[in-house]
Amino acid sequence: MEILKRITFITLFVLGAVKVNAQTVAVLQKAFHNSYTDEASKNYAGAINDISAYYTEGSYEINIRLGWLNYLNKNYNASQAYYLKAINLRPNAIEAKFGYVQPLSFLQSWDKVLEQYLDIIKIAPQNTQANYWAGIIYYNHKQHETAIKYFKVVVGLYPFDYDGNHMLAWSYLLSGKKAEAKTFFEKALIIKPGDESSTDGLNRCK
């Protein structure tokens, strides 16, 4: 008899927990729905408030959402803080890292931006966006040999991409490799005939 009582108690407890969880999920779904509606109306403060009341430190979904909304609301410090929490919760996910890059860019924290792109590349070595922007940062730092490494990944995946060919050509040229630069400037001009930057670069290869 005692065993039956325990089984009944455990069953009721589990059913109660399931019911509470279902209610919690339903509340969150409603909060997110309201948040999306406010975002669509560009009421970013309202969209933030819709879900802030349900904030929990361990929720990846809430943290990444608040990172995005605070970015739209131009509160870049808050945005980066929420994105960083999301990254710590799901370190092998790349979406929060891409999100984190946006407020960091406005805060001109370029070393941290590069760090995120390199972390993304470790997880997804052929991610075109991360490779391209890592290449751009190295190019802007005049580290052209390193930039070549990343632009080559882009061109390898997208041979008919203008931006990849164009930046790879300039990186080669500024590294003193005119023959390689000429090849990619010519390819860039097939993709985008008459482009001034590629025409200028090609002329410098002579």
KEFITI-624085 format. One record per residue (C-alpha): x, y, z. Coordinates in steps of 0.001 Angstrom, whole numbers, padded with zeros to 6 digits, always signed. Each point is the difference from the previous one (the first is absolute). Layout:
// KEFITI-624085
XYZ/...
//
This chain:
// KEFITI-624085
+000000+000000+000000/+002845+002341+000867/+001537-000646-003422/-003266+000955-001728/-000108+003246+001956/+003556+000854-001073/-000747-000801-003641/-003131+002159+000131/+001927+002878+001591/+002814-000197-002571/-002512-000170-002871/-001877+003057+001269/+003282+001869+000514/+001202-000762-003536/-003347+000948-001532/+000023+003248+001972/+003537+000811-001175/-000944-000698-003615/-003036+002269+000314/+002082+002828+001505/+002626-000387-002735/-002657+000095-002712/-001429+003166+001514/+003469+001576+000152/+000666-000832-003655/-003370+001446-001003/+000749+003222+001899/+003410+000316-001674/-001491-000644-003424/-002500+002795+000597/+002754+002332+001241/+002153-000685-003064/-003023+000472-002275/-000647+003413+001545/+003693+000833-000280/+000070-000811-003725/-003098+002136-000527/+001576+002969+001782/+003250-000469-001912/-001873+000076-003298/-001456+003354+001097/+003517+001185+000931/-001073+000234+003634/+003276-001496+001175/-000376+001084+003631/-003393-001703+000086/+001405-003118-001639/+002684-000146+002695/-002532+000459+002801/-002197-002772-001417/+002574-002627+000892/+002125+001652+002699/-002592-000927+002623/+000738-003664-000690/+003774+000331-000058/+002051-002883+001332/+003793-000072-000065/+000092-003485-001490/-002308+000615-002956/+001927+000110-003269/-003120+001062-001915/-000780+002968+002245/+003622+001185+000115/+000496-000100-003763/-003352+001703-000534/+000865+002786+002436/+003405+000340-001656/-001703+000627-003338/-002665+002338+001337/+002451+002125+001972/+002123+000243-003150/-003029+001291-001923/-000685+002389+002879/+003613+001269-000314/+000904-001113+003512/+003204-001656-001139/+001458-000641+003448/-003104-001894+001102/-000138-001777-003346/+003534-001335+000252/-000598-001109+003597/-003014-002126-000973/+001719-001439-003054/+002996-000962+002119/-002287-001836+002432/-001549-001876-002919/+003475-000934-001277/+000993-001323+003417/-003170-002075+000131/+000530-001504-003465/+003721+000332-000790/-000165-002231-003084/-002806+001993-001635/+000986+002689-002494/-003190+002088-000223/+000613+001811+003297/+003600+000674-001033/-001209+001643-003206/-002485+001988+002071/+002709+001054+002457/+002075+001415-002868/-002645+002644-000746/+000117+002022+003252/+003761-000573+000199/+000348+001628-003431/-001918+003086+001097/+002176+000179+003115/+003038-000372-002315/+001321-002939+002025/+001767-001410-003051/+002227-002425+001882/-003084-001603+001545/-001744-000016-003391/+002934-001855-001534/+000053-002396+002951/-003635-000925-000681/+000619-000589-003702/+002982-002215+000777/-002068-001928+002567/-002701-000521-002635/+002601-001252-002470/+001231-002526+002579/-003540-001389+000227/-000887+000414-003689/+003256+000310-002000/-001770+000659-003297/-002403+002646+001231/+000213+002582-002775/-001141+003016+001988/+002476-000564+002843/+002893-000623-002379/-000792+003069-002096/-000222+002401+002936/+003032-001475+001729/+001823+000642-003275/-001265+003600-000071/+001212+000672+003532/+003454-001421-000727/+000079+001960-003276/-000832+003234+001832/+002787-000786+002468/+002309-000315-003030/+000585-003685+000769/-000517-000920-003629/+001603-003443+000066/-002387-001057+002760/-002939+001580-001827/+000794-002141-003057/-000565-003157+002045/-003596+000989+000792/-000916+001460-003379/+001237-003190-001671/-002608-001953+001979/-002729+002335-001278/+001126-000258-003611/+000406-003757+000303/-003630-000337+001059/-001370+002769-002245/+002261+000342-003073/-002452+002411-001650/-000253+002322+003013/+001187+003511-000819/+000894+001105+003525/+002137-003048+000711/+001929+000251-003287/+000384+003770+000328/+001385-000124+003547/+002215-003001-000712/+001471+001876-002987/+000777+003099+002080/+001487-002112+002780/+002298-001715-002501/+000960+003330-001579/+000855+001632+003326/+002000-003102+000919/+002114+000577-003111/-001446-002949-001940/-001015+001739-003207/-000453-003118-002135/-002506-001518+002444/-001703+003370+000437/-000396+000414-003775/-001847-003330-000256/-002571+000940+002607/-000451+003589-001185/-000788-001430-003438/-002525-002394+001531/-001560+002843+001988/-000391+002010-003204/-001773-002902-001686/-002466-000067+002894/-000299+003801+000141/+001222+001503-003305/+001340+003529+000162/+000372+000054+003788/+002295+002908+000883/+001770-001612+002936/+000837-003213-001857/+001021+001962-003109/+002318+002115+002144/+001452-003116+001615/+000512-001700-003361/+001839+003039-001350/+002334-000108+002993/+000897-003597-000835/+001711+001082-003226/
//
